[in-house]
Amino acid sequence: MGHEPTPSLLAGLRARTPSGPVSPSSPGFWRSPVRGPWFTAVLGTVLLFGMTLLFVTGLLSYAAYNPDLAAVNDKTPDKGLLGFYLFDWPTDPHWLYRLTQGLHVTVGITLIPVLLAKLWSVLPKLFALPPARSVGHALERLSLLLLVGGALFEFATGVLNVQLEYLFPGSFYPLHFYGAWVFFGAFVVHAALKLPTTVRVLRERGLREQLRTHDKREPVPGEQPVLVEPEPDEGSGLVTPRPAEPTVSRRGALGLVGGGSLLLFGTTAGQSFDGWPRATALFAPHGGAEPGRGPGAFQVNKTARSVGVGADRTGEAWRLVVEGRGRTVRLTRADLLDLAQHSADLPIACVEGWSTSDQAWSGVRLRDLAALAGYDGYAAEPPAVLVESLQLSGAFRRAALRDNQVRDARSLLALRVNGADLTPDHGYPARVIVPAAPGVLNTKWVSRLTFGEL
């Protein structure tokens, strides 16, 4: 004699029966009971603050390059009005770029699970028909298209750049810069359209109540407790009319997203620190152990060998050419060591998000070299400087520094670090080190300094 199926089994079979709508444009196609206005509102609120922080720190990173100073610094020369906010990048506090760019990269990677969960939560809206029911609806759909495409593009190019993988066509700088403006423009429009609904949903339904796992129905013998019940749709188009048997509660879904973000944070943030935290940055190119031992045992992006700078170019034949107001001076390394030596404790911080703690640099102040080039009155008339490297190729083989950077007493042509001569990978025989500047502006293997108008 056969056994009668239990009520829970019948419910499960009904939930899995593919007799309903099969088109992605049909509301019943998307069957997860977790989706709904509240779940989407929570994720959207996190992204509202997170994406705004990313956009602001990204703009600050671009300003730190001083792109309006000289063409060699500007990788987006056709930006036009998009550069309206640019300002002279300061040298105080000396850890400023380390903070802003560390936040930009770490927060960006941490938000990846939140972004993916948010896209999953609104999948029914992406396939909804008709495409536009009104002008307002058309504007919303257009902003959604640009928002989703822009977000995926920005996160993809950003992650690839952090991993030093340049698989995208063209230069990272203009792609990421223009993509950020397209994305954030759509983000602002979308946030303005959805913010009233988001605020209302979160106020009406709260956070604690929705995160409780409980059964609102009368329990049926033999059935499992209800993990989650579909939310009221209220015209959102996110709630399925044919909910499947739940496998996770909203609390569990948010816990899964939060756990993924914490995992990425824990395996990325350490690249902004020295010592044991760096070993936790498992998925960051500059995580793990420091390179080598001794005074020069801290991270670099490019080695001397990788850019073709060998001992034949940095040995006795090397000369630093200093040019300025009608003067050209050629100095050996011994000449530089005979000049007044100064010290500064400064970090290295790069656009990929990694940084070091303060290293003890020593060498000749840039403003003293400006005086050798004829700018004796540098305090009243501080010059900018064009720095050129022995490196034969690369986006920042030549870089310009502002007058305020030259004037700062901590800005050095460094010859030594942590009590020892620079290593080849750290820029021997001489490199620039400037407070609060991106790593690429701290030029290594310096061959020429040209002071004056750029």
Secondary structure, DSSP 8 states (H G I E B T S, - for coil): ------HHHHHHHHHH-TTS--STTSGGG---TT-SHHHHHHHHHHHHHHHHHHHHHHHHHHHHT-TTT-TTT-S-TT-GGGGTT-------STTHHHHHHHHHHHHHHHTHHHHHHHHHHTHHHHT-SSS-SSHHHHHHHHHHHHHHHHHHHHHHHHHHHHTT---SSS-HHHHHHHHHHHHHHHHHHHHHHHHHHHHHHHHHH-SHHHH-----S---TT-----------TT-S-S-SS----SS-HHHHHHHHHHHHHHHHHTTGGGGSSSHHHHT-TTSTT-SS-SSSSTT-S--SS-TGGGT--HHHHSTT--EEEE-SS-EEEE-HHHHHHS--EEEEE--B-TTS-B---EEEEEEEHHHHHHHTT-TTTTTS--EEEEEES--SSTTSEEEE-HHHHHSTT-EEEEEETTEE--GGGTTT-EEE-TT--GGGS-SSEEEEEEE--
